[in-house]
């Protein structure tokens, strides 16, 4: 926050990878770990920290600015020494077109940004020729000529006065005159809106294959009228242009330049459609949920989670957690679960609660609790987790318990409700929200009732004292075998300016048109996926805000990312800064859910 890069500390232990003698383990846990964490404020859940040589343990401690570190423990994932998976390591690079963001002219380009934290101007310079060496290896007179060609400093070639402290960022890579992408057009890549204090940045600048590197040059003081070359201090470390912009203006909000849609949104969103703070539950006591497999065709009917499979699921979760925290800098409230909880599907917390901000700035935030069909999933509503969410959302947040609408028995606990004959609604599994437009998409099934969805809409709007949900769009969707899709979020997701939807899964043409028309009315560009891609969990994606840059990324599983074709990727990359992914195939196969299901968004 405020330009400070969050720090993440992660400690992995796994006897499956490293055999630790009992004495070594006792030393590590009684001496080394407490010493490391002595200066960190920890919050412990009700689950006691329990360790054994046969258990895989993750201590994930997140510190960011003035935020307290968070560690909700009993155990979580990954084997020591396992290499982390980067965003693009498993997926072939897809050539990304910069569209109109290039020029053919040979003239140098420059863009002046008038302020930083010290009110010094920054000039970005794109020379009219590419250099084989970085600016730090150039002589001062060559840098002077580059600046003069781009008019980066007034009268520099005529011996005028260059303001001391003036910063210049010279772009040096990766674009060349013969590059397939052509010369980038700075004015199309970076635009400053001084009225709203917003930098509009092309999504291409956030991706490794199309980023621009820049070297900062600071102009030193010299005498008025001197004919000598201007003195420069050259930064030895080239940075991405995005990082240069962040360092120059840490208080300026970044926003992506996205395509103009034929239909403008019905109303401008009051708050962002995505968040940079989430809650997750590590699968420390994962089991295949036989109760859930009855109507979840994305999981096996008779699957078994052996100890080896449990370790694999933990390692997969660790990779996902690493991508979310380290690569997207998203704050994660991390909990775990134990055998006594009796919650085999606890890794999917988005089904039992959701948080919402009102479309009107004067309204209240809302926490909603949901009635789930499977009895063992109802136990996922834990007092420690719910109290923590309440603390995060603040005293003004209102609680809406949809369970009481499903089974309005006075004084009865919903855990005892029957599994059949009641209406159910399973959080953001059943409800896919377009939060900016206030539209809820609901694919009807045994786990998603239309009448209960409308009651939920009315209840959250009443609690917020204004609108959170303007409209519910119900429909039915079917998988390749003709069965009802159990959760809406496996066949569609909605981002800020785009949506991923398996339209062919909606067999009723009137219902399909209703979904398409609503998305078009709200200015969303649709990426239509097939049923085969849906089976690879391409629809089970989520938009998250980058915790440092504040721009949207979409995150999905590696299996889902690999299923997308080049055209679909190209459309997504026009709307997001990147497509993050992690390989969680075992969890997807045996759990019946993917990346989006593991993430409960926190809108505070």
Secondary structure, DSSP 8 states (H G I E B T S, - for coil): -TT---EEEEEEEETTT----HHHHHHIIIIIHHHHTTTS-----SS-----TTSEEEEEEEEBTTB------S-----TT-----TTTTS-------TT-EE---S-EEEEE---TT---EEEEE-SS--SS-GGGS-HHHHHHHHHHTT-STTTTTT----TT-EEEEEEES--TT-TT-EE-HHHHEEEETTTTEEEEEGGGGSGGG--EEEEEEE----TT--S---EEE-SS-EEHHHHHHHH-TTSEEEEE----SS--SS--SS-SS-SEEEEE--TT----TTGGGT-TTS-SS----HHHHHHHHHHHHHHHHIIIIIS--EEEEE---GGG--TTTT-GGGTEEEE--SSTTS--EEEE---SSHHHHTT--HHHHHHHHHHH-TT-EEEETHHHHS--TT--GGGS-SSSS--B-HHHHEEEETTTTEEEEE-BTTB-HHHHHHHHHHHHHHHTS-S--EEEEE--B-TTS-B-S-GGGTEEE-SSEEEE-GGG---HHHHHHHHHHHHHTT-EEEE--HHHHHTTTT--EEEE-TTT--EEEEEEHHHHHHS-HHHHHHHHTTSS-EEEE--HHHHHHHS--GGGG-EE---
